Amino acid sequence: MHSTTPQPVCVLGSTGSIGVSTLDVLARHPQKYSVFALTARDRVEELAQQCRRFSPRYAVVLDEDKATQLRQALQADNLTTEVLWGIDALCRVAADDEVAVVMAAIVGAAGLKPTLAAVRAGKKVLLANKESLVMAGPLFMAALAESGAQLLPIDSEHNAIFQCLPYPCENLDRAGVERILLTGSGGPFRTTDVAALDSVTPEQACKHPNWSMGRKISVDSATMMNKGLEFIEACYLFHATPVDIQVVVHPQSIVHSMVQYRDGSLLAQMGNPDMRTPIAHALAFPERIDSGVAALDLIAQGRLDFEAPDESRFPCLRLAREAMEAGGSAPTTLNAANEVAVDAFLSGTLPFTGIARLIEKVMKTTEVVELTGLDVVELADQNARERAAEVLEELYGARTGAERPQTRSM
């Protein structure tokens, strides 16, 4: 049955790349979707422009000063959008009774609380914030089971796996799955001489060959930590163990991931590298809607290549696998140390190869604890950030704030 009333959508992180792509898809289907709330960290002018176009009920920023600026900008245009600020306001709009769909697209640890609030409220949650599962996977999945929320993955790889599995799929063995093949492009340094990686600049690391992304996720792609975080996320999303998942380097980013079955079948989801495809899929699931993405021309594409990842080049892949195998707070520590390391690299205080070295030392010197509650997750996250700041000073004489960063990509 098709609803005649547009579904209200809350976009957490509307000025980031995923948020912008989401609004592009929503704008193509005004009869199906309306924009209930938009949020950003501090990109006031971009958020004001989005409010002028979509007239949301609420707009949320992180601090009071930015809220005042946004409020003045909207009042000048006689818009009735109510401006809120702070993490509690993010949680409030994500869990609002009127909201049908929540796009969770805040990058990093800052996205955990509002994403979890949406899950606990039983929403249809489109998950682009992988850190929510990396940091608090067991708690997140328990909240999902308790609330009955629907969780649909937005990362192109996890969305591809989702499409290649039967729905619902809560047991890979019973579904006849042999293994999941998680693809990654290998980023901009797939063929760079390993000896040259120490002198890589932030500008080089942020120049991805296939995707247009924010700076933090671009660096994660260059180190393949992004694939490591996705590896952990896939374990939780698909009830998999680390041995069930194999990472495969696929430079063209056309095959977004694959599932191999016991009978010899190998199912792959393919498409041009454009995030609007998984967004449209998850937004309308189980229906299909136009995403605005051009159809894939296999003849023009010509060839598809696959290779095993080189963990001497990409040690972050190994660190992520080891964190998932250790369980408990180890993935939380991994994520926190990585965020500190990437910030330090982007600010010029840490060499590119120092990212993995810093993370590994933090992991080796940080206790793994059981995640019994969100307070334990937050403490583990804070402890790891503080330890990462200490290691950064020990190894490179650099100082950095150890507090949890407020995301750049809201």
WOJOBEL-V153232 format. One record per backbone hydrogen bond with DSSP energy under -0.5 kcal/mol. NH is the residue of the N-H (numbers start at 1). CO is the residue of the C=O. E is the energy in kcal/mol with one decimal. If there is no record, write none. Layout:
BEGIN
nh=<NH & NH>
co=<CO & CO>
e=<E & E>
END
This chain:
BEGIN
nh=<3 & 6 & 7 & 9 & 10 & 11 & 11 & 12 & 12 & 13 & 14 & 14 & 15 & 15 & 16 & 19 & 20 & 21 & 22 & 23 & 24 & 25 & 26 & 27 & 28 & 28 & 29 & 30 & 32 & 33 & 34 & 36 & 36 & 37 & 38 & 39 & 40 & 44 & 47 & 48 & 49 & 50 & 51 & 52 & 53 & 54 & 55 & 57 & 58 & 59 & 60 & 61 & 62 & 63 & 67 & 68 & 69 & 70 & 71 & 72 & 73 & 74 & 75 & 76 & 77 & 77 & 78 & 79 & 82 & 84 & 86 & 90 & 91 & 92 & 93 & 94 & 95 & 96 & 96 & 99 & 100 & 101 & 102 & 103 & 104 & 104 & 105 & 105 & 107 & 111 & 112 & 115 & 116 & 117 & 118 & 119 & 120 & 121 & 122 & 123 & 124 & 125 & 125 & 126 & 126 & 127 & 127 & 128 & 128 & 129 & 130 & 132 & 133 & 134 & 135 & 136 & 137 & 140 & 141 & 142 & 143 & 144 & 145 & 146 & 147 & 148 & 149 & 150 & 151 & 152 & 152 & 154 & 155 & 159 & 160 & 161 & 162 & 163 & 164 & 165 & 165 & 175 & 176 & 177 & 178 & 179 & 180 & 181 & 182 & 182 & 183 & 184 & 189 & 190 & 196 & 197 & 197 & 199 & 200 & 205 & 206 & 207 & 208 & 213 & 218 & 219 & 220 & 221 & 222 & 223 & 224 & 225 & 226 & 228 & 229 & 230 & 231 & 232 & 233 & 234 & 235 & 236 & 237 & 238 & 239 & 240 & 244 & 245 & 246 & 248 & 249 & 250 & 253 & 256 & 256 & 257 & 258 & 259 & 260 & 261 & 262 & 264 & 267 & 269 & 270 & 271 & 274 & 277 & 279 & 280 & 281 & 282 & 283 & 284 & 285 & 287 & 298 & 301 & 302 & 303 & 307 & 309 & 311 & 313 & 314 & 317 & 318 & 319 & 320 & 321 & 322 & 323 & 324 & 325 & 326 & 327 & 329 & 330 & 333 & 334 & 335 & 336 & 337 & 338 & 339 & 340 & 341 & 342 & 343 & 344 & 345 & 346 & 347 & 348 & 349 & 350 & 354 & 355 & 355 & 357 & 358 & 359 & 360 & 361 & 362 & 363 & 364 & 365 & 366 & 369 & 372 & 376 & 377 & 378 & 379 & 380 & 381 & 382 & 383 & 384 & 385 & 386 & 387 & 388 & 389 & 390 & 391 & 392 & 393 & 394 & 395 & 396 & 397 & 398 & 407>
co=<1 & 4 & 32 & 34 & 101 & 9 & 37 & 10 & 103 & 11 & 39 & 410 & 39 & 410 & 13 & 13 & 16 & 17 & 18 & 19 & 20 & 21 & 22 & 23 & 24 & 25 & 26 & 27 & 29 & 29 & 7 & 9 & 34 & 9 & 58 & 11 & 60 & 42 & 43 & 44 & 45 & 46 & 47 & 48 & 49 & 50 & 51 & 36 & 36 & 82 & 38 & 84 & 41 & 41 & 63 & 64 & 65 & 66 & 67 & 68 & 69 & 70 & 71 & 72 & 73 & 74 & 75 & 74 & 57 & 59 & 61 & 86 & 87 & 88 & 89 & 90 & 91 & 92 & 93 & 96 & 8 & 8 & 124 & 10 & 102 & 126 & 12 & 103 & 105 & 108 & 109 & 111 & 112 & 113 & 114 & 115 & 116 & 117 & 119 & 118 & 100 & 123 & 150 & 102 & 124 & 125 & 152 & 104 & 126 & 104 & 128 & 129 & 130 & 130 & 131 & 132 & 133 & 136 & 137 & 138 & 139 & 140 & 141 & 142 & 143 & 144 & 144 & 123 & 149 & 125 & 150 & 127 & 127 & 155 & 156 & 157 & 158 & 159 & 160 & 161 & 162 & 171 & 173 & 172 & 260 & 260 & 244 & 258 & 180 & 246 & 181 & 248 & 186 & 187 & 193 & 193 & 194 & 196 & 197 & 201 & 202 & 204 & 206 & 211 & 214 & 215 & 216 & 217 & 218 & 219 & 220 & 220 & 220 & 224 & 225 & 226 & 227 & 228 & 229 & 230 & 231 & 232 & 233 & 234 & 236 & 235 & 241 & 242 & 180 & 182 & 307 & 184 & 250 & 254 & 269 & 269 & 181 & 267 & 179 & 265 & 176 & 261 & 259 & 257 & 268 & 254 & 272 & 274 & 275 & 276 & 277 & 278 & 279 & 280 & 281 & 284 & 296 & 297 & 298 & 301 & 249 & 247 & 309 & 310 & 310 & 314 & 314 & 315 & 316 & 317 & 318 & 319 & 320 & 321 & 322 & 323 & 369 & 327 & 329 & 330 & 331 & 332 & 333 & 334 & 335 & 336 & 337 & 338 & 339 & 340 & 341 & 342 & 343 & 345 & 344 & 344 & 351 & 351 & 352 & 353 & 354 & 355 & 356 & 357 & 358 & 359 & 360 & 361 & 363 & 367 & 370 & 373 & 373 & 374 & 375 & 376 & 377 & 378 & 379 & 380 & 381 & 382 & 383 & 384 & 385 & 386 & 387 & 388 & 389 & 390 & 391 & 392 & 393 & 392 & 405>
e=<-0.5 & -0.5 & -3.4 & -2.5 & -2.7 & -0.5 & -2.8 & -0.7 & -2.7 & -0.7 & -2.4 & -0.7 & -0.6 & -1.1 & -0.9 & -0.6 & -2.7 & -2.0 & -2.5 & -2.3 & -1.7 & -2.0 & -2.7 & -2.4 & -0.7 & -0.9 & -1.8 & -0.5 & -1.5 & -2.1 & -2.4 & -2.8 & -0.7 & -1.3 & -1.7 & -1.5 & -2.6 & -2.0 & -2.4 & -2.8 & -2.3 & -2.0 & -2.4 & -2.2 & -1.5 & -2.9 & -2.3 & -1.1 & -2.0 & -2.3 & -2.4 & -1.9 & -1.8 & -0.5 & -1.7 & -2.2 & -2.0 & -2.6 & -2.8 & -2.2 & -2.0 & -2.4 & -2.4 & -1.7 & -0.6 & -0.8 & -1.5 & -2.4 & -2.7 & -2.7 & -1.8 & -1.6 & -2.2 & -2.2 & -2.4 & -1.8 & -1.5 & -0.5 & -0.5 & -1.3 & -2.4 & -1.8 & -2.6 & -2.9 & -0.8 & -2.7 & -2.0 & -1.1 & -0.5 & -1.8 & -1.8 & -1.8 & -2.7 & -2.3 & -1.8 & -1.9 & -2.8 & -1.4 & -2.0 & -2.1 & -1.6 & -0.9 & -3.2 & -3.1 & -0.6 & -0.8 & -2.3 & -2.2 & -0.8 & -0.7 & -1.2 & -1.5 & -0.8 & -2.2 & -2.9 & -1.6 & -1.1 & -3.2 & -2.7 & -1.8 & -2.3 & -2.0 & -2.2 & -2.1 & -2.3 & -1.9 & -0.6 & -1.4 & -0.6 & -2.8 & -0.6 & -2.6 & -0.9 & -2.8 & -1.8 & -2.3 & -2.5 & -2.0 & -1.4 & -0.9 & -0.7 & -1.4 & -1.5 & -2.7 & -2.8 & -1.6 & -3.0 & -2.7 & -0.7 & -2.6 & -0.7 & -2.0 & -0.6 & -0.9 & -1.8 & -0.5 & -1.3 & -1.2 & -1.5 & -2.4 & -1.9 & -1.2 & -1.2 & -0.7 & -1.8 & -2.2 & -2.2 & -1.9 & -1.9 & -2.0 & -0.8 & -1.1 & -2.1 & -1.6 & -3.2 & -2.1 & -2.2 & -1.8 & -2.6 & -2.8 & -1.6 & -1.5 & -3.0 & -2.3 & -1.0 & -2.2 & -2.0 & -1.1 & -2.9 & -2.5 & -2.8 & -3.3 & -1.6 & -0.8 & -2.5 & -0.7 & -2.6 & -2.5 & -2.7 & -3.1 & -3.3 & -1.8 & -2.7 & -1.8 & -0.5 & -1.8 & -1.7 & -1.8 & -1.8 & -2.4 & -2.2 & -2.6 & -2.6 & -2.0 & -1.2 & -2.5 & -0.8 & -2.1 & -2.3 & -1.8 & -2.2 & -0.5 & -0.8 & -0.8 & -2.2 & -1.6 & -0.6 & -2.1 & -2.2 & -2.1 & -2.7 & -2.1 & -2.2 & -2.3 & -2.0 & -2.0 & -1.5 & -2.1 & -2.5 & -2.6 & -2.5 & -2.4 & -2.8 & -2.2 & -2.3 & -2.0 & -2.5 & -3.1 & -2.1 & -2.2 & -2.4 & -2.8 & -1.6 & -1.3 & -2.5 & -0.9 & -1.0 & -0.6 & -1.3 & -1.2 & -2.7 & -2.1 & -2.6 & -2.0 & -2.3 & -2.5 & -2.2 & -1.2 & -0.9 & -0.5 & -1.3 & -0.6 & -1.7 & -2.6 & -2.0 & -2.6 & -2.5 & -2.4 & -2.9 & -2.2 & -1.9 & -2.4 & -2.5 & -2.5 & -2.1 & -1.9 & -2.6 & -2.4 & -1.7 & -2.5 & -3.0 & -2.2 & -1.6 & -1.3 & -0.6>
END
